[in-house]
Structures are given as structure tokens and as C-alpha cells.
């Protein structure tokens, strides 16, 4: 899907090479959340240990608890990595809804 330049630029910055969490994991979390929100995506290479957290952030962020964060810390993620994973999941969910909305608007205009 063709995204507006501002959105594309934002994603480029989010997935840029600099970060505490590996770029591949940021991209995978964004894609996984976008797919769950209705966007067209190939299934991502999100590690199974991160999937429940990304799903929770993208679908019911208000249900994230200290226990969820502690599980990620025990899995070896730093606070900065957890933050970047959370942002990637939230952006992916929003992006998926945005793309699905654009798709529906295109269909309605036919």
C-alpha cells in the first residue's frame, strides 16, 4: 500500500538503524500488530516470546500490567527495548487500522 510521505517518514525513523531493540524486531512487531489490525502483511518473524505482549499492546493496551513487563525483563529485554517494542506494536496497530480504512474507502468509491 502506498502511504503518505509523512507516515512513510515516521516509519523509516521508527525502523531506522539506531535503537536499543534490534531493527528486525521493531519491524516484526509493527508488521505483526498491523496484520492483527486488518492490514495486508506477510506473517512476521516475531519471536513467540514477544507475541503475547505485542498482541496485548495492539488490541487491549489498557490491560498491560507490571507482570507483562516483568516477563519481558526476565526474557532479557531492557527497559529501553521494552519501550521500543511497545511503540512498534502501538504504531503497527494504528497503521493497520489506517490502511484498512483506506482500503475500505477505496472500495466504497468504486
C-alpha positions in Angstrom: 0.0 0.0 0.0 1.2 3.5 -0.8 1.5 5.5 2.4 1.5 9.3 2.7 5.1 10.7 2.8 4.8 11.8 6.5 3.7 8.3 7.5 6.4 6.7 5.5 9.0 9.0 7.0 7.7 8.2 10.5 8.0 4.5 9.9 11.5 5.0 8.4 12.5 6.7 11.6 10.9 4.1 13.8 12.6 1.3 12.0 15.9 3.1 11.4 19.1 1.5 12.3 19.5 3.3 15.7 17.7 1.8 18.6 18.1 -0.4 21.6 15.9 -3.2 20.2 17.1 -4.9 17.0 15.7 -3.3 13.9 14.3 -6.7 12.7 12.3 -7.0 16.0 10.9 -3.4 15.6 9.8 -4.2 12.1 8.4 -7.6 13.0 6.4 -6.1 15.9 5.0 -3.3 13.7 4.0 -5.8 11.0 2.5 -8.3 13.4 0.4 -5.6 15.0 -0.7 -4.2 11.7 -1.7 -7.6 10.4 -3.8 -8.1 13.6 -5.5 -4.8 12.9 -6.5 -5.7 9.4 -3.7 -4.6 7.2 -2.3 -6.8 4.4 1.0 -8.2 5.7 3.0 -11.4 5.4 3.3 -13.1 8.8 6.2 -11.6 10.6 9.2 -13.2 12.2 8.2 -12.0 15.6 9.7 -14.4 18.3 6.9 -16.4 20.1 8.1 -15.0 23.4 7.1 -11.4 22.3 3.9 -12.3 20.5 1.5 -12.2 23.6 2.9 -8.8 24.6 2.6 -7.3 21.1 -0.9 -8.7 20.8 -1.9 -7.2 24.1 -0.5 -3.8 23.3 -2.1 -3.7 19.9 -5.5 -4.9 20.9 -6.0 -4.0 24.6 -3.1 -1.8 25.7 -5.0 -0.7 28.9 -4.6 -4.3 30.1 -0.8 -4.3 30.2 0.4 -4.9 33.7 3.6 -4.9 35.6 3.6 -8.7 35.3 3.7 -8.4 31.5 6.7 -6.0 31.7 8.4 -8.3 34.3 8.1 -11.2 31.9 9.8 -9.2 29.2 12.6 -8.2 31.6 13.0 -11.8 32.7 13.3 -12.7 29.0 16.3 -10.4 28.8 14.8 -7.1 27.5 15.9 -3.8 28.9 13.5 -1.0 29.8 14.6 0.8 26.6 14.0 -2.3 24.5 10.5 -2.8 26.1 9.7 0.8 25.3 10.7 0.4 21.7 8.7 -2.8 21.4 5.7 -1.1 22.9 5.9 1.8 20.4 6.4 -0.5 17.5 3.3 -2.5 18.5 1.2 0.6 19.1 2.2 2.2 15.8 1.6 -1.1 14.0 -1.9 -1.4 15.3 -2.7 2.2 14.3 -1.1 1.7 10.9 -3.1 -1.5 10.3 -6.4 0.3 11.1 -5.4 3.3 8.9 -4.5 1.0 6.0 -7.7 -1.0 6.4 -9.7 2.3 6.5 -8.1 3.5 3.3 -8.8 0.1 1.7 -12.5 0.4 2.6 -12.7 3.9 1.3 -11.2 2.9 -2.0 -13.7 0.0 -2.3 -16.6 2.4 -1.4 -15.6 4.9 -4.1 -15.7 2.2 -6.9 
